[in-house]
């Protein structure tokens, strides 16, 4: 059930007037996205969850980027 299906739902007519072809733009953007498949062979999180349930060691994925925290500099 969506909010739009309910009686007295909120609506925004201004946005529809400004962008009448938004749906076609969104459809073009979504065309190249790979669909989500649950339980696929490359589902890392699922495989690690199964390892936990089986009592096997869990592999930790290396972090791709680490944030560096610098101490705050006092103002002049």
N, C-alpha and C positions, 0 to 999 in steps of 0.2 A: 504494500500500500504506500502511496506517495502523498505528499502534502497536497499536490494539485488535484488529487482525487477527492479530497474532503470538501465539504460545504464550507463556505466562508474562508477559503484558503487565501493566502497572500498572493498578490500578483504584481508584476512590474511591467506595465505596458510601455514604458519609456525605452527599456532595453530592446524590446522587439522592434520598435520603430527605428532605432538607430542602426541595428544590425539585422536586416531582413534575411541575409543569406548566411547567417552564422552556422546553421545546421550543415550546409554544404561545405563550409570551411572545416568544421569539426570532422566531418566524414572523410575529407581528404587527408587530414592530419592523422586520423586513426587507421588509415588504410595500410600503412607500413608497419604497424605495431604487431609483434608476435603475440598470438593469443595465449592466455594463461592456461597451462595444463597441469592439473593437480596429479601428483604422483608420477611425474615424468622422471626419466633417468637423471636429469641434471638438477633436480630439486634438492639442493644442498641441505636446506633446513629440515626437510622431511627425512632425509637419510640420517642426519645426525640425531633426530628425535627417535628414530627406530633403533639407532645404536644405544641410546640411553635406555630404552625399554628392554633391549636384549642384554644389557649389562656390559656392552662393549665400550672400549674407550672412545671418547668423543674427540674428533679432530677439530682444532681451532683454525679457522681461516685466517691467514695473515691480513692485517689491516692494510688497506690500500692507501690511505692517507692519514697522517697523524696531525692533529692540531698542536701547534706550539703555543704555549702560554708564556707570555713575557710579563715580567713584573711591571706594575704601573709606574710611569715616570712622573716625578713631581713637577708641577707647573712652575714656570719661571715668574 
